[in-house]
Amino acid sequence: MAEGGRKVVIGVDESSFAEEAFNFYAENFLKEDDVIILVHTPERYNFVDASPHVHRELLEEIKQKVETLEDKYSKKMEDCGIRHGKFVKKHGDAGEAIIAVAEKEKANLIVTGCRGMGLLRRTFLGSVSDYVMHHAHCPVLVCRK
């Protein structure tokens, strides 16, 4: 991956919110020499009571979902003319993963989608975009639907 332009971290998952954030960035902010780092945190399952067979099935399902998502965004980057980019899979909380990758990569910008939760839901459930805005070391672009 070339190291010439701005480093932009984009949080992605299977949601339309993430895809719209990626599209908005690509259509409105993308520069030819930008380096794109896509960050994904796979779903977490509670494996405590799962049999070994179920455990294997769930791990395979997660692997397939991640591969499908990576293929989708690799194609989207290619279609947008993005020459420098990579897909990073991190385990754990999505907001913390985005911040960790952004700090490690010395990102110039973080892009994230927003599900549009109200204050009460955000307070109890947490919000990735809210977490990222409050913990980022660089500017954050939050794309609302």
DSSP file with accessible surface (Angstrom, degrees, kcal/mol):
  #  RESIDUE AA STRUCTURE BP1 BP2  ACC     N-H-->O    O-->H-N    N-H-->O    O-->H-N    TCO  KAPPA ALPHA  PHI   PSI    X-CA   Y-CA   Z-CA
    1    1 A M              0   0   96      0, 0.0    83,-0.1     0, 0.0     2,-0.1   0.000 360.0 360.0 360.0 128.1    0.0    0.0    0.0
    2    2 A A        -     0   0   43     81,-0.1     3,-0.1     1,-0.1    81,-0.0  -0.361 360.0-149.0 -70.8 152.6    1.4    3.4   -1.0
    3    3 A E        +     0   0  115      1,-0.1    -1,-0.1    -2,-0.1     4,-0.1  -0.277  60.3 108.7-117.6  45.5    1.9    6.0    1.7
    4    4 A G        +     0   0   62     29,-0.2    -1,-0.1     2,-0.1    30,-0.1   0.912  68.6  32.2 -92.2 -44.6    1.3    9.2   -0.3
    5    5 A G  S    S-     0   0   20     28,-1.1    29,-0.2     1,-0.2     2,-0.1  -0.033  98.0 -43.9-104.0-159.7   -1.9   10.8    0.6
    6    6 A R        -     0   0   65      1,-0.1    29,-3.4   102,-0.1     2,-0.6  -0.362  51.5-129.6 -65.9 147.8   -4.3   11.3    3.4
    7    7 A K  E     -a   35   0A  40     99,-0.3   101,-3.1    27,-0.2   102,-1.4  -0.905  27.1-172.2-102.4 121.5   -5.1    8.2    5.5
    8    8 A V  E     -ab  36 109A   0     27,-3.0    29,-2.9    -2,-0.6     2,-0.5  -0.966  10.2-157.4-120.6 121.1   -8.9    7.7    5.9
    9    9 A V  E     -ab  37 110A   0    100,-2.5   102,-3.1    -2,-0.5     2,-0.5  -0.855  11.5-171.7 -97.1 128.8  -10.4    5.1    8.2
   10   10 A I  E     -ab  38 111A   0     27,-2.5    29,-2.6    -2,-0.5     2,-0.4  -0.985  17.6-138.6-124.7 122.4  -13.9    4.1    7.4
   11   11 A G  E     -a   39   0A   7    100,-2.2     2,-0.3    -2,-0.5   102,-0.3  -0.651  30.0-176.9 -78.0 128.1  -15.9    1.8    9.7
   12   12 A V        +     0   0    7     27,-3.0    29,-0.4    -2,-0.4     2,-0.2  -0.955  16.7 148.4-130.1 149.3  -17.9   -0.8    7.7
   13   13 A D        -     0   0   42     -2,-0.3     6,-0.1     2,-0.3    27,-0.0  -0.810  63.7 -75.3-151.5-164.5  -20.4   -3.5    8.4
   14   14 A E  S    S+     0   0   90     -2,-0.2     2,-0.0     4,-0.1    -2,-0.0   0.511  92.5 109.9 -81.8  -1.4  -23.3   -5.1    6.6
   15   15 A S  S  > S-     0   0   21      1,-0.1     4,-1.5     4,-0.0    -2,-0.3  -0.304  75.0-128.0 -79.0 157.2  -25.6   -2.2    7.2
   16   16 A S  H  > S+     0   0   52      1,-0.2     4,-2.7     2,-0.2     5,-0.2   0.788 108.8  64.9 -68.8 -25.2  -26.9    0.3    4.7
   17   17 A F  H  > S+     0   0   45      2,-0.2     4,-1.9     1,-0.2    -1,-0.2   0.913 102.9  45.6 -65.0 -42.6  -25.6    3.1    7.0
   18   18 A A  H  > S+     0   0    5      2,-0.2     4,-2.5     1,-0.2    -1,-0.2   0.913 113.3  49.8 -66.3 -42.4  -22.0    2.0    6.5
   19   19 A E  H  X S+     0   0   59     -4,-1.5     4,-2.8     1,-0.2    -2,-0.2   0.917 110.3  50.1 -64.6 -40.9  -22.5    1.7    2.8
   20   20 A E  H  X S+     0   0   71     -4,-2.7     4,-2.7     2,-0.2    -1,-0.2   0.885 110.0  51.2 -64.8 -37.4  -24.0    5.2    2.6
   21   21 A A  H  X S+     0   0    0     -4,-1.9     4,-2.5     2,-0.2    -2,-0.2   0.933 111.5  47.3 -64.2 -45.4  -21.1    6.6    4.6
   22   22 A F  H  X S+     0   0    0     -4,-2.5     4,-2.8     1,-0.2    -2,-0.2   0.944 114.0  47.7 -59.5 -47.8  -18.6    5.0    2.3
   23   23 A N  H  X S+     0   0   44     -4,-2.8     4,-2.6     2,-0.2     5,-0.2   0.906 110.7  51.0 -61.5 -42.9  -20.5    6.3   -0.8
   24   24 A F  H  X S+     0   0   86     -4,-2.7     4,-2.0     2,-0.2     5,-0.3   0.933 112.5  46.3 -61.5 -45.9  -20.8    9.8    0.6
   25   25 A Y  H  X>S+     0   0    0     -4,-2.5     4,-2.9     1,-0.2     5,-1.6   0.952 113.9  48.6 -59.5 -48.7  -17.1    9.9    1.3
   26   26 A A  H  <5S+     0   0   17     -4,-2.8    -2,-0.2     1,-0.2    -1,-0.2   0.877 116.9  41.9 -61.8 -37.8  -16.3    8.5   -2.2
   27   27 A E  H  <5S+     0   0  149     -4,-2.6    -1,-0.2    -5,-0.2    -2,-0.2   0.766 129.9  22.7 -80.6 -26.3  -18.6   11.0   -3.9
   28   28 A N  H  <5S+     0   0   92     -4,-2.0    -2,-0.2    -5,-0.2    -3,-0.2   0.662 131.8  20.8-118.7 -21.5  -17.7   14.1   -1.9
   29   29 A F  T  <5S+     0   0   88     -4,-2.9    -3,-0.2    -5,-0.3    -4,-0.1   0.555  79.0 122.9-127.9 -16.9  -14.3   13.9   -0.2
   30   30 A L      < -     0   0   49     -5,-1.6     2,-0.3    -4,-0.1    -4,-0.0  -0.296  38.9-164.6 -59.4 130.6  -12.2   11.3   -2.0
   31   31 A K    >   -     0   0  118    -25,-0.1     3,-2.0     1,-0.1   -26,-0.1  -0.885  31.3-112.2-112.6 152.1   -8.8   12.5   -3.4
   32   32 A E  T 3  S+     0   0  153     -2,-0.3    51,-0.4     1,-0.3   -27,-0.1   0.816 114.4  42.1 -54.2 -37.1   -6.8   10.5   -5.9
   33   33 A D  T 3  S+     0   0   73    -29,-0.1   -28,-1.1    49,-0.1    -1,-0.3   0.303  82.8 132.5 -99.7  13.6   -4.0    9.7   -3.5
   34   34 A D    <   -     0   0    2     -3,-2.0     2,-0.6   -29,-0.2    50,-0.6  -0.318  50.5-140.7 -62.2 144.5   -6.1    8.9   -0.4
   35   35 A V  E     -ac   7  84A   0    -29,-3.4   -27,-3.0    48,-0.1     2,-0.5  -0.953  18.9-154.3-107.5 118.0   -5.2    5.7    1.5
   36   36 A I  E     -ac   8  85A   0     48,-2.7    50,-2.0    -2,-0.6     2,-0.6  -0.824  12.3-171.2-101.4 130.0   -8.4    4.0    2.7
   37   37 A I  E     -ac   9  86A   0    -29,-2.9   -27,-2.5    -2,-0.5     2,-0.5  -0.952  10.3-158.6-119.9 107.3   -8.4    1.7    5.7
   38   38 A L  E     -ac  10  87A   0     48,-3.0    50,-3.5    -2,-0.6     2,-0.5  -0.756   8.1-159.2 -86.6 129.7  -11.7   -0.1    6.1
   39   39 A V  E     +ac  11  88A   3    -29,-2.6   -27,-3.0    -2,-0.5     2,-0.4  -0.950  12.9 176.3-116.6 127.7  -12.3   -1.4    9.6
   40   40 A H  E     - c   0  89A   4     48,-2.7    50,-2.6    -2,-0.5   -27,-0.1  -0.993  16.5-163.8-131.2 136.6  -14.8   -4.1   10.4
   41   41 A T        -     0   0   26    -29,-0.4    50,-0.2    -2,-0.4    53,-0.1  -0.969  26.6-133.1-116.2 113.0  -15.6   -5.9   13.7
   42   42 A P        -     0   0    8      0, 0.0    50,-0.3     0, 0.0    20,-0.0  -0.210  35.0 -84.3 -61.0 156.3  -17.5   -9.1   13.2
   43   43 A E        -     0   0   96      1,-0.1     2,-0.4    19,-0.1    19,-0.0  -0.238  44.0-129.1 -55.7 148.7  -20.6   -9.9   15.2
   44   44 A R        -     0   0  173     -3,-0.1     2,-0.3    47,-0.0    -1,-0.1  -0.857  22.9-168.2-106.0 137.3  -19.9  -11.4   18.6
   45   45 A Y        -     0   0   67     -2,-0.4     2,-0.9     0, 0.0    13,-0.0  -0.907  27.4-117.9-119.4 152.9  -21.7  -14.6   19.7
   46   46 A N        +     0   0  127     -2,-0.3     3,-0.3     1,-0.1     4,-0.0  -0.801  32.8 175.5 -91.0 108.0  -21.9  -16.2   23.1
   47   47 A F    >   +     0   0   57     -2,-0.9     3,-1.1     1,-0.2    -1,-0.1   0.379  46.8 106.4 -92.5   3.4  -20.2  -19.6   22.7
   48   48 A V  T 3  S+     0   0  115      1,-0.3    -1,-0.2     0, 0.0    -2,-0.0   0.898  91.3  26.2 -54.8 -49.1  -20.4  -20.6   26.3
   49   49 A D  T 3  S+     0   0  155     -3,-0.3    -1,-0.3     2,-0.0     2,-0.2   0.351  96.4 117.8 -98.6   7.3  -23.1  -23.2   26.0
   50   50 A A    <   -     0   0   33     -3,-1.1    -3,-0.0     1,-0.1     0, 0.0  -0.514  64.0-124.1 -79.9 140.9  -22.5  -24.0   22.3
   51   51 A S     >  -     0   0   56     -2,-0.2     4,-2.9     1,-0.1     5,-0.2  -0.353  32.0-104.4 -71.2 161.3  -21.5  -27.6   21.3
   52   52 A P  H  > S+     0   0   93      0, 0.0     4,-2.4     0, 0.0     5,-0.2   0.890 123.4  53.2 -55.3 -37.3  -18.3  -28.0   19.3
   53   53 A H  H  > S+     0   0  102      2,-0.2     4,-2.2     1,-0.2     5,-0.1   0.940 111.7  43.4 -63.3 -49.0  -20.4  -28.5   16.2
   54   54 A V  H  > S+     0   0   56      2,-0.2     4,-2.8     1,-0.2     5,-0.2   0.903 111.7  55.7 -63.3 -39.9  -22.4  -25.3   16.7
   55   55 A H  H  X S+     0   0   72     -4,-2.9     4,-2.4     1,-0.2    -2,-0.2   0.936 109.2  45.9 -57.5 -48.3  -19.2  -23.5   17.6
   56   56 A R  H  X S+     0   0  153     -4,-2.4     4,-2.3     1,-0.2    -1,-0.2   0.907 112.4  51.4 -62.1 -43.1  -17.6  -24.5   14.3
   57   57 A E  H  X S+     0   0  106     -4,-2.2     4,-2.4     2,-0.2    -2,-0.2   0.915 110.9  47.3 -61.4 -44.9  -20.8  -23.6   12.3
   58   58 A L  H  X S+     0   0   34     -4,-2.8     4,-2.6     2,-0.2    -2,-0.2   0.914 111.7  50.4 -64.8 -42.0  -20.9  -20.1   13.9
   59   59 A L  H  X S+     0   0   82     -4,-2.4     4,-2.5    -5,-0.2    -2,-0.2   0.907 111.6  48.6 -63.0 -39.1  -17.2  -19.5   13.2
   60   60 A E  H  X S+     0   0   89     -4,-2.3     4,-2.5     2,-0.2    -2,-0.2   0.903 110.4  51.6 -67.0 -39.8  -17.6  -20.5    9.6
   61   61 A E  H  X S+     0   0   84     -4,-2.4     4,-2.4     2,-0.2    -2,-0.2   0.927 111.1  47.4 -62.0 -44.6  -20.7  -18.3    9.3
   62   62 A I  H  X S+     0   0   23     -4,-2.6     4,-2.5     2,-0.2     5,-0.2   0.934 111.5  51.1 -61.8 -46.0  -18.7  -15.3   10.7
   63   63 A K  H  X S+     0   0  105     -4,-2.5     4,-2.5     1,-0.2    -2,-0.2   0.920 110.8  48.3 -58.6 -44.7  -15.8  -16.1    8.3
   64   64 A Q  H  X S+     0   0   89     -4,-2.5     4,-2.6     1,-0.2    -1,-0.2   0.908 110.9  50.5 -63.3 -43.2  -18.1  -16.2    5.3
   65   65 A K  H  X S+     0   0   71     -4,-2.4     4,-2.4     2,-0.2    -1,-0.2   0.913 111.8  47.6 -61.8 -43.3  -19.8  -12.9    6.3
   66   66 A V  H  X S+     0   0   10     -4,-2.5     4,-2.9     2,-0.2    -2,-0.2   0.929 112.3  49.1 -65.2 -43.6  -16.4  -11.2    6.7
   67   67 A E  H  X S+     0   0   75     -4,-2.5     4,-2.5    -5,-0.2    -2,-0.2   0.913 111.9  49.1 -62.7 -41.8  -15.1  -12.5    3.3
   68   68 A T  H  X S+     0   0   89     -4,-2.6     4,-2.4     2,-0.2    -1,-0.2   0.921 113.0  47.4 -62.3 -44.2  -18.3  -11.4    1.6
   69   69 A L  H  X S+     0   0    5     -4,-2.4     4,-2.5     2,-0.2     5,-0.3   0.923 111.6  50.0 -64.9 -43.3  -18.1   -7.9    3.1
   70   70 A E  H  X S+     0   0   76     -4,-2.9     4,-2.4     1,-0.2    -2,-0.2   0.925 111.8  48.4 -62.2 -42.7  -14.4   -7.6    2.2
   71   71 A D  H  X S+     0   0  111     -4,-2.5     4,-2.2    -5,-0.2    -1,-0.2   0.917 110.8  51.8 -61.8 -43.6  -15.1   -8.6   -1.4
   72   72 A K  H  X S+     0   0   70     -4,-2.4     4,-2.2     1,-0.2    -2,-0.2   0.939 114.4  41.1 -59.6 -49.1  -18.0   -6.1   -1.6
   73   73 A Y  H  X S+     0   0    0     -4,-2.5     4,-2.6     2,-0.2    -1,-0.2   0.821 110.4  57.3 -75.7 -27.4  -15.9   -3.2   -0.4
   74   74 A S  H  X S+     0   0   52     -4,-2.4     4,-2.3    -5,-0.3    -1,-0.2   0.933 110.5  45.6 -63.2 -42.3  -12.9   -4.2   -2.4
   75   75 A K  H  X S+     0   0  114     -4,-2.2     4,-3.0     2,-0.2    -2,-0.2   0.914 111.5  51.8 -65.9 -42.8  -15.1   -4.0   -5.5
   76   76 A K  H  X S+     0   0   33     -4,-2.2     4,-1.6     2,-0.2    -2,-0.2   0.911 110.4  48.6 -61.5 -41.6  -16.5   -0.7   -4.3
   77   77 A M  H  <>S+     0   0   16     -4,-2.6     5,-2.8     2,-0.2     4,-0.4   0.929 112.5  48.4 -63.6 -44.0  -13.0    0.7   -3.9
   78   78 A E  H ><5S+     0   0  146     -4,-2.3     3,-1.4     1,-0.2    -2,-0.2   0.931 110.5  51.1 -61.1 -44.6  -12.0   -0.5   -7.3
   79   79 A D  H 3<5S+     0   0  104     -4,-3.0    -1,-0.2     1,-0.3    -2,-0.2   0.798 110.3  50.0 -63.4 -29.9  -15.2    1.0   -8.9
   80   80 A C  T 3<5S-     0   0   51     -4,-1.6    -1,-0.3    -5,-0.2    -2,-0.2   0.449 117.8-112.2 -86.6  -4.0  -14.4    4.4   -7.2
   81   81 A G  T < 5 +     0   0   49     -3,-1.4     2,-0.6    -4,-0.4    -3,-0.2   0.692  59.3 160.1  80.3  18.8  -10.9    4.3   -8.5
   82   82 A I      < +     0   0   18     -5,-2.8    -1,-0.3    -6,-0.2     3,-0.1  -0.657  13.5 177.7 -77.7 118.1   -9.4    3.9   -5.1
   83   83 A R        +     0   0  154     -2,-0.6     2,-0.6   -51,-0.4    -1,-0.2   0.689  64.2  51.8 -94.5 -23.6   -5.9    2.6   -5.7
   84   84 A H  E    S+c   35   0A  37    -50,-0.6   -48,-2.7   -83,-0.1     2,-0.3  -0.938  75.8 113.6-122.4 109.2   -4.6    2.4   -2.1
   85   85 A G  E     -c   36   0A  30     -2,-0.6     2,-0.3   -50,-0.2   -48,-0.2  -0.991  33.1-165.1-166.1 162.0   -6.7    0.6    0.5
   86   86 A K  E     -c   37   0A  75    -50,-2.0   -48,-3.0    -2,-0.3     2,-0.5  -0.982  21.0-126.4-151.3 161.8   -7.0   -2.3    2.8
   87   87 A F  E     -c   38   0A  29     -2,-0.3     2,-0.5   -50,-0.2   -48,-0.2  -0.949  23.8-165.1-113.0 123.9   -9.6   -4.1    4.9
   88   88 A V  E     -c   39   0A  31    -50,-3.5   -48,-2.7    -2,-0.5     2,-0.5  -0.954   5.2-158.6-116.2 126.4   -8.8   -4.6    8.6
   89   89 A K  E     +c   40   0A 104     -2,-0.5     2,-0.4   -50,-0.2   -48,-0.2  -0.911  17.2 176.9-102.9 124.6  -10.8   -7.1   10.7
   90   90 A K        -     0   0   80    -50,-2.6     2,-0.3    -2,-0.5     7,-0.1  -0.970  21.8-134.8-126.7 144.9  -10.7   -6.4   14.5
   91   91 A H        +     0   0  142     -2,-0.4     2,-0.3   -50,-0.2   -48,-0.1  -0.686  64.7  35.8 -95.2 151.0  -12.4   -8.2   17.3
   92   92 A G  S    S+     0   0   25    -50,-0.3     2,-0.2    -2,-0.3    -2,-0.1  -0.747 102.4   0.5 114.4-157.3  -14.2   -6.3   20.1
   93   93 A D     >  -     0   0   56     -2,-0.3     4,-2.4     1,-0.1     5,-0.2  -0.495  60.7-136.0 -73.3 134.5  -16.2   -3.2   20.3
   94   94 A A  H  > S+     0   0   24     -2,-0.2     4,-2.6     1,-0.2     5,-0.2   0.908 101.8  49.0 -60.6 -46.4  -16.6   -1.4   16.9
   95   95 A G  H  > S+     0   0    0      1,-0.2     4,-2.3     2,-0.2    -1,-0.2   0.934 113.2  46.6 -61.1 -45.5  -15.9    2.1   18.3
   96   96 A E  H  > S+     0   0  108      1,-0.2     4,-2.6     2,-0.2    -1,-0.2   0.888 112.1  51.7 -64.8 -37.6  -12.8    1.1   20.1
   97   97 A A  H  X S+     0   0    5     -4,-2.4     4,-2.6     2,-0.2     5,-0.3   0.922 109.2  49.5 -65.6 -43.7  -11.5   -0.9   17.1
   98   98 A I  H  X S+     0   0    7     -4,-2.6     4,-2.6     1,-0.2    -2,-0.2   0.937 113.5  46.4 -61.2 -45.0  -12.0    2.1   14.8
   99   99 A I  H  X S+     0   0   10     -4,-2.3     4,-2.6    -5,-0.2     5,-0.2   0.927 111.8  51.1 -64.1 -43.9  -10.1    4.4   17.2
  100  100 A A  H  X S+     0   0   38     -4,-2.6     4,-2.5     1,-0.2    -2,-0.2   0.929 113.3  44.2 -61.2 -44.9   -7.3    1.9   17.6
  101  101 A V  H  X S+     0   0    8     -4,-2.6     4,-2.8     2,-0.2    -1,-0.2   0.924 112.2  52.8 -66.9 -42.3   -6.8    1.4   13.9
  102  102 A A  H  X>S+     0   0    0     -4,-2.6     5,-2.7    -5,-0.3     4,-0.5   0.910 112.7  44.5 -60.0 -41.7   -7.0    5.2   13.3
  103  103 A E  H ><5S+     0   0  101     -4,-2.6     3,-0.8     3,-0.2    -1,-0.2   0.934 114.3  48.5 -68.7 -44.8   -4.3    5.8   15.9
  104  104 A K  H 3<5S+     0   0  166     -4,-2.5    -2,-0.2     1,-0.2    -1,-0.2   0.903 117.4  41.2 -61.5 -41.3   -2.1    3.0   14.7
  105  105 A E  H 3<5S-     0   0   21     -4,-2.8    -1,-0.2    -5,-0.2    -2,-0.2   0.472 107.3-125.6 -85.2  -4.8   -2.4    4.2   11.1
  106  106 A K  T <<5 -     0   0  155     -3,-0.8   -99,-0.3    -4,-0.5    -3,-0.2   0.946  38.8-158.5  55.9  52.5   -2.1    7.9   12.0
  107  107 A A      < -     0   0    5     -5,-2.7   -99,-0.2    -6,-0.2    -1,-0.1  -0.235  24.6-156.3 -64.5 147.8   -5.3    8.6   10.2
  108  108 A N  S    S+     0   0   81   -101,-3.1     2,-0.3     1,-0.3  -100,-0.2   0.589  80.2  14.5 -94.5 -17.9   -6.2   12.1    9.0
  109  109 A L  E     -b    8   0A  25   -102,-1.4  -100,-2.5    29,-0.1     2,-0.4  -0.977  60.2-152.0-157.6 144.5   -9.9   11.4    9.0
  110  110 A I  E     -bd   9 140A   0     29,-1.8    31,-3.3    -2,-0.3     2,-0.4  -0.979  13.4-164.1-119.0 134.3  -12.4    8.9   10.3
  111  111 A V  E     +bd  10 141A   0   -102,-3.1  -100,-2.2    -2,-0.4     2,-0.3  -0.973  16.0 164.2-118.7 132.8  -15.7    8.2    8.4
  112  112 A T  E     - d   0 142A   8     29,-2.4    31,-2.7    -2,-0.4     2,-0.1  -0.984  30.6-123.2-144.4 153.1  -18.6    6.4   10.0
  113  113 A G  E     - d   0 143A  12     -2,-0.3     2,-0.4  -102,-0.3    31,-0.2  -0.331  21.1-139.8 -84.5 175.2  -22.3    5.9    9.4
  114  114 A C  E     - d   0 144A  13     29,-1.0    31,-0.6   -97,-0.1    13,-0.0  -0.983   8.9-156.1-142.4 126.4  -25.0    6.8   11.9
  115  115 A R        -     0   0  141     -2,-0.4    -1,-0.1    29,-0.1    29,-0.1   0.572  41.7-122.4 -79.2 -11.1  -28.1    4.7   12.6
  116  116 A G        +     0   0   40      1,-0.2     2,-0.1     2,-0.0    28,-0.0   0.836  44.6 174.5  76.7  31.7  -30.0    7.8   13.9
  117  117 A M        -     0   0   36      1,-0.1    -1,-0.2     2,-0.1     2,-0.0  -0.412  30.9-113.9 -68.8 149.4  -30.8    6.5   17.3
  118  118 A G     >  -     0   0   44     -2,-0.1     4,-2.6     1,-0.1     5,-0.2  -0.226  33.3 -95.6 -75.6 171.1  -32.5    8.8   19.7
  119  119 A L  H  > S+     0   0  123      1,-0.2     4,-2.3     2,-0.2     5,-0.2   0.901 122.5  50.7 -56.9 -44.2  -30.8   10.1   22.9
  120  120 A L  H  > S+     0   0  124      2,-0.2     4,-1.9     1,-0.2     5,-0.2   0.949 113.4  43.6 -63.9 -47.9  -32.4    7.5   25.2
  121  121 A R  H  >>S+     0   0  150      1,-0.2     4,-3.2     2,-0.2     5,-0.5   0.909 114.2  51.2 -62.8 -42.4  -31.4    4.5   23.0
  122  122 A R  H  X5S+     0   0   75     -4,-2.6     4,-1.7     1,-0.2    -1,-0.2   0.892 108.0  53.5 -62.6 -37.8  -27.9    5.9   22.5
  123  123 A T  H  <5S+     0   0   95     -4,-2.3    -1,-0.2    -5,-0.2    -2,-0.2   0.922 120.1  31.0 -63.4 -43.9  -27.6    6.3   26.2
  124  124 A F  H  <5S+     0   0  159     -4,-1.9    -2,-0.2    -5,-0.2    -1,-0.2   0.854 130.9  32.4 -85.9 -37.4  -28.5    2.7   27.0
  125  125 A L  H  <5S-     0   0  115     -4,-3.2    -3,-0.2    -5,-0.2    -2,-0.2   0.688 101.6-131.5 -93.6 -21.6  -27.2    0.9   23.9
  126  126 A G     << -     0   0   38     -4,-1.7     2,-0.4    -5,-0.5    -3,-0.1   0.005  12.6-116.7  83.8 161.3  -24.2    3.1   23.1
  127  127 A S     >  -     0   0   20      1,-0.2     4,-2.5    -4,-0.1     5,-0.2  -0.991   3.8-149.8-140.7 128.7  -23.4    4.5   19.7
  128  128 A V  H  > S+     0   0   58     -2,-0.4     4,-2.9     2,-0.2     5,-0.2   0.950 102.8  47.7 -62.0 -47.8  -20.3    3.8   17.6
  129  129 A S  H  > S+     0   0    9      1,-0.2     4,-2.7     2,-0.2    -1,-0.2   0.907 112.1  50.1 -63.3 -38.4  -20.4    7.2   16.0
  130  130 A D  H  > S+     0   0   58      2,-0.2     4,-1.8     1,-0.2    -1,-0.2   0.936 112.2  47.6 -64.0 -44.7  -20.8    8.9   19.4
  131  131 A Y  H  X S+     0   0   66     -4,-2.5     4,-1.2     1,-0.2    -2,-0.2   0.940 112.8  48.8 -60.5 -46.8  -17.9    6.9   20.8
  132  132 A V  H >X S+     0   0    0     -4,-2.9     4,-1.8     1,-0.2     3,-0.7   0.931 109.1  52.4 -62.6 -44.0  -15.7    7.7   17.8
  133  133 A M  H 3< S+     0   0   96     -4,-2.7    -1,-0.2     1,-0.2    -2,-0.2   0.880 113.5  44.1 -59.5 -37.1  -16.5   11.4   17.9
  134  134 A H  H 3< S+     0   0  132     -4,-1.8    -1,-0.2    -5,-0.2    -2,-0.2   0.629 122.7  34.4 -86.2 -12.1  -15.5   11.6   21.6
  135  135 A H  H << S+     0   0   94     -4,-1.2    -2,-0.2    -3,-0.7    -1,-0.2   0.472  86.6 115.5-120.8  -2.7  -12.3    9.5   21.4
  136  136 A A     <  -     0   0   27     -4,-1.8     4,-0.1    -5,-0.2   -37,-0.1  -0.383  50.8-154.7 -74.7 147.7  -10.8   10.3   18.0
  137  137 A H  S    S+     0   0   94    -38,-0.1    -1,-0.1     2,-0.1     3,-0.0   0.407  81.5  39.9 -94.7  -2.1   -7.5   12.1   17.6
  138  138 A C  S    S-     0   0   22      1,-0.1   -29,-0.1     0, 0.0   -30,-0.1  -0.831 105.5 -61.8-138.2 173.7   -8.5   13.5   14.2
  139  139 A P        -     0   0   88      0, 0.0   -29,-1.8     0, 0.0     2,-0.4  -0.248  48.1-149.4 -60.0 150.2  -11.6   14.9   12.4
  140  140 A V  E     -d  110   0A  41    -31,-0.2     2,-0.6    -4,-0.1   -29,-0.2  -0.986   6.8-156.3-126.0 130.5  -14.6   12.6   12.2
  141  141 A L  E     -d  111   0A  36    -31,-3.3   -29,-2.4    -2,-0.4     2,-0.6  -0.936  11.3-167.4-105.8 113.5  -17.2   12.6    9.4
  142  142 A V  E     -d  112   0A  41     -2,-0.6     2,-0.7   -31,-0.2   -29,-0.2  -0.918   7.9-154.0-103.7 118.8  -20.5   11.2   10.6
  143  143 A C  E     -d  113   0A  15    -31,-2.7   -29,-1.0    -2,-0.6     2,-0.3  -0.843   7.0-160.1 -98.8 115.2  -22.9   10.5    7.7
  144  144 A R  E      d  114   0A 167     -2,-0.7   -29,-0.1   -31,-0.2   -31,-0.0  -0.644 360.0 360.0 -90.0 151.0  -26.5   10.5    8.6
  145  145 A K              0   0  152    -31,-0.6    -1,-0.1    -2,-0.3  -128,-0.0  -0.362 360.0 360.0 -68.7 360.0  -29.1    8.8    6.4
